[in-house]
Amino acid sequence: LPTQFRTPAGHYSPAGSPAPIECPLGTFNPSPAQSSCEACIAGYYCPTRAMTTYLPCTIGSYCPAGATLPKACPRGTYQPDVRMTNLSNCVYCAPGKYCLTTN
């Protein structure tokens, strides 16, 4: 008789799957025995396949939902916090100061 096996965390198996499938970039799956993966939540990123958790977005960048890598704030702006979610979190450098690179 065929045997069913639990799909490991970081993977998913739709009905009829012959093998577990790694969660794609930008997604994660913290639990075993799942039929789909979750999009990486805003403020975090998922840079590799088969992730079981997500990484916090870094200073100088922002991460929308489903991010595979942090998006750097544009030149002339900065962002001093972690886990930011969109471009509007990047702020212009103050008068009398400059921001040569991101961060």
Backbone as CSV, one residue per row, in Angstrom:
resi,resn,N_x,N_y,N_z,CA_x,CA_y,CA_z,C_x,C_y,C_z
1,LEU,0.828,-1.203,0.000,0.000,0.000,0.000,0.862,1.252,0.000
2,PRO,0.454,2.290,-0.742,1.176,3.562,-0.684,1.067,4.176,0.716
3,THR,2.085,4.911,1.075,2.126,5.567,2.382,2.167,7.071,2.186
4,GLN,1.457,7.803,3.022,1.486,9.264,2.997,2.546,9.747,3.995
5,PHE,3.270,10.787,3.596,4.279,11.384,4.459,3.939,12.849,4.676
6,ARG,4.257,13.361,5.844,4.019,14.777,6.138,5.012,15.639,5.372
7,THR,4.510,16.683,4.760,5.364,17.643,4.078,6.126,18.447,5.136
8,PRO,7.439,18.608,4.994,8.197,19.345,6.009,7.947,20.856,5.935
9,ALA,8.222,21.541,7.031,8.163,23.010,7.041,9.097,23.532,5.951
10,GLY,8.745,24.694,5.378,9.535,25.257,4.283,9.150,24.691,2.922
11,HIS,8.189,23.788,2.910,7.717,23.140,1.689,6.192,23.134,1.676
12,TYR,5.624,22.717,0.563,4.171,22.551,0.472,3.879,21.386,-0.458
13,SER,2.685,20.862,-0.361,2.254,19.763,-1.224,0.772,19.906,-1.529
14,PRO,0.414,20.319,-2.760,-0.999,20.330,-3.133,-1.509,18.886,-3.227
15,ALA,-2.802,18.717,-3.324,-3.398,17.377,-3.432,-2.759,16.609,-4.587
16,GLY,-2.429,15.364,-4.340,-1.869,14.497,-5.378,-0.382,14.668,-5.612
17,SER,0.318,15.378,-4.733,1.757,15.607,-4.928,2.558,14.327,-4.704
18,PRO,3.489,14.028,-5.623,4.341,12.860,-5.426,5.533,13.155,-4.510
19,ALA,5.800,14.449,-4.269,6.932,14.855,-3.428,6.672,16.273,-2.923
20,PRO,7.309,16.669,-1.800,7.157,18.045,-1.326,7.838,19.020,-2.282
21,ILE,7.309,20.233,-2.329,7.840,21.297,-3.190,8.373,22.401,-2.285
22,GLU,9.590,22.892,-2.565,10.155,23.981,-1.770,9.329,25.248,-1.942
23,CYS,9.138,25.979,-0.854,8.492,27.290,-0.964,9.372,28.174,-1.839
24,PRO,8.795,28.932,-2.771,9.597,29.784,-3.644,10.133,31.027,-2.925
25,LEU,11.040,31.724,-3.571,11.567,32.982,-3.048,10.407,33.913,-2.716
26,GLY,10.543,34.679,-1.641,9.503,35.623,-1.252,8.378,35.007,-0.443
27,THR,8.505,33.704,-0.121,7.493,33.022,0.674,8.159,32.226,1.788
28,PHE,7.351,31.738,2.723,7.846,30.892,3.803,6.721,29.979,4.252
29,ASN,7.077,28.975,5.023,6.078,28.077,5.583,6.626,27.547,6.907
30,PRO,6.115,28.037,8.039,6.649,27.633,9.339,6.165,26.268,9.827
31,SER,5.146,25.725,9.201,4.525,24.501,9.715,4.625,23.353,8.716
32,PRO,4.703,22.124,9.217,4.666,20.974,8.311,3.232,20.703,7.848
33,ALA,3.107,19.842,6.858,1.816,19.366,6.357,0.921,20.479,5.817
34,GLN,1.492,21.358,4.999,0.731,22.470,4.422,0.591,22.307,2.915
35,SER,-0.495,22.866,2.372,-0.757,22.758,0.936,-0.322,23.999,0.160
36,SER,0.176,25.024,0.863,0.663,26.231,0.196,1.640,26.949,1.121
37,CYS,2.351,27.917,0.565,3.285,28.744,1.338,2.676,30.130,1.515
38,GLU,3.141,30.858,2.511,2.652,32.206,2.785,3.621,33.233,2.210
39,ALA,3.084,34.343,1.675,3.949,35.434,1.213,4.682,36.019,2.405
40,CYS,5.924,36.367,2.210,6.693,37.019,3.263,5.947,38.292,3.666
41,ILE,5.812,38.529,4.953,5.004,39.659,5.410,5.756,40.974,5.249
42,ALA,5.020,42.055,5.080,5.610,43.381,4.907,6.507,43.702,6.097
43,GLY,7.673,44.292,5.803,8.658,44.613,6.826,9.706,43.525,6.996
44,TYR,9.535,42.442,6.257,10.458,41.303,6.313,10.745,40.829,4.898
45,TYR,11.770,39.985,4.738,12.063,39.438,3.411,12.433,37.963,3.519
46,CYS,12.273,37.253,2.402,12.521,35.812,2.321,13.437,35.564,1.120
47,PRO,14.771,35.570,1.343,15.720,35.539,0.236,16.052,34.181,-0.357
48,THR,15.646,33.099,0.279,15.980,31.777,-0.251,14.723,30.911,-0.347
49,ARG,14.861,29.817,-1.039,13.764,28.863,-1.148,13.679,28.053,0.143
50,ALA,12.528,27.460,0.403,12.310,26.550,1.526,12.499,27.220,2.889
51,MET,12.146,28.500,2.994,12.293,29.199,4.273,11.173,28.808,5.234
52,THR,11.531,28.706,6.513,10.548,28.396,7.544,10.205,29.626,8.378
53,THR,10.932,30.713,8.179,10.677,31.984,8.852,11.138,33.101,7.924
54,TYR,11.074,34.334,8.382,11.431,35.476,7.555,12.469,36.312,8.290
55,LEU,13.156,37.195,7.551,14.216,38.032,8.110,13.755,39.486,8.167
56,PRO,14.107,40.239,9.230,13.669,41.633,9.321,14.363,42.514,8.280
57,CYS,13.588,43.393,7.697,14.125,44.343,6.733,15.156,45.223,7.440
58,THR,16.231,45.534,6.749,17.363,46.221,7.354,17.248,47.747,7.317
59,ILE,18.034,48.398,8.156,18.130,49.861,8.162,18.538,50.327,6.768
60,GLY,17.943,51.413,6.301,18.267,51.959,4.987,17.469,51.345,3.861
61,SER,16.483,50.524,4.200,15.705,49.857,3.161,14.265,49.649,3.617
62,TYR,13.456,49.100,2.710,12.067,48.759,3.022,11.726,47.453,2.325
63,CYS,10.744,46.748,2.847,10.366,45.444,2.310,8.849,45.337,2.213
64,PRO,8.280,45.428,1.012,6.844,45.185,0.863,6.550,43.696,1.037
65,ALA,5.304,43.327,1.175,4.918,41.917,1.284,5.471,41.133,0.096
66,GLY,5.984,39.947,0.358,6.525,39.101,-0.698,7.940,39.448,-1.131
67,ALA,8.633,40.302,-0.376,9.987,40.729,-0.755,10.968,39.562,-0.705
68,THR,11.830,39.494,-1.716,12.904,38.507,-1.729,14.193,39.110,-1.174
69,LEU,14.344,40.424,-1.281,15.481,41.168,-0.735,14.998,42.547,-0.309
70,PRO,15.685,43.190,0.640,15.326,44.571,0.987,15.532,45.492,-0.215
71,LYS,14.657,46.479,-0.369,14.800,47.491,-1.424,15.459,48.712,-0.796
72,ALA,16.587,49.132,-1.335,17.328,50.264,-0.787,16.567,51.570,-0.991
73,CYS,16.630,52.445,-0.005,16.066,53.785,-0.169,16.865,54.511,-1.248
74,PRO,16.227,55.383,-2.018,16.935,56.097,-3.087,17.991,57.053,-2.535
75,ARG,18.962,57.403,-3.374,19.975,58.394,-2.990,19.273,59.678,-2.582
76,GLY,19.833,60.342,-1.589,19.238,61.578,-1.099,18.201,61.346,-0.017
77,THR,17.979,60.064,0.324,17.050,59.723,1.394,17.739,58.776,2.370
78,TYR,17.141,58.591,3.503,17.642,57.626,4.475,16.460,57.033,5.226
79,GLN,16.746,56.005,5.974,15.708,55.314,6.721,16.414,54.647,7.907
80,PRO,16.249,55.180,9.132,17.028,54.714,10.281,16.445,53.531,11.059
81,ASP,15.353,52.957,10.608,14.695,51.900,11.374,14.711,50.558,10.629
82,VAL,14.410,49.488,11.343,14.266,48.162,10.727,12.772,47.875,10.525
83,ARG,12.487,46.877,9.694,11.121,46.390,9.434,10.208,47.427,8.766
84,MET,10.763,48.294,7.935,9.931,49.259,7.216,9.318,48.586,5.990
85,THR,8.136,49.075,5.578,7.339,48.354,4.588,7.220,48.990,3.205
86,ASN,7.486,50.286,3.065,7.340,50.880,1.736,8.218,52.116,1.542
87,LEU,8.292,52.560,0.299,9.145,53.686,-0.086,8.857,54.934,0.735
88,SER,7.621,55.123,1.155,7.283,56.321,1.934,7.990,56.341,3.293
89,ASN,8.566,55.219,3.719,9.345,55.186,4.958,10.724,55.819,4.782
90,CYS,11.176,56.009,3.551,12.452,56.666,3.272,12.211,58.177,3.320
91,VAL,13.041,58.887,4.046,12.846,60.337,4.202,14.012,61.097,3.579
92,TYR,13.715,62.299,3.062,14.747,63.124,2.457,15.738,63.589,3.507
93,CYS,16.974,63.739,3.092,17.998,64.275,3.986,17.609,65.705,4.369
94,ALA,17.895,66.067,5.605,17.534,67.392,6.122,18.361,68.477,5.442
95,PRO,17.817,69.710,5.365,18.602,70.824,4.825,19.922,70.965,5.584
96,GLY,20.980,71.195,4.857,22.296,71.330,5.469,23.003,70.001,5.670
97,LYS,22.345,68.895,5.265,22.945,67.563,5.371,22.788,66.865,4.032
98,TYR,23.591,65.850,3.795,23.440,65.096,2.565,23.527,63.612,2.841
99,CYS,22.961,62.848,1.919,22.958,61.398,2.023,23.565,60.858,0.741
100,LEU,24.859,60.610,0.781,25.583,60.184,-0.405,25.177,58.780,-0.852
101,THR,24.998,57.887,0.104,24.610,56.520,-0.228,23.343,56.190,0.549
102,THR,22.781,55.039,0.249,21.604,54.609,1.014,22.026,54.308,2.435
103,ASN,21.067,54.418,3.347,21.240,54.108,4.756,21.195,55.321,5.591
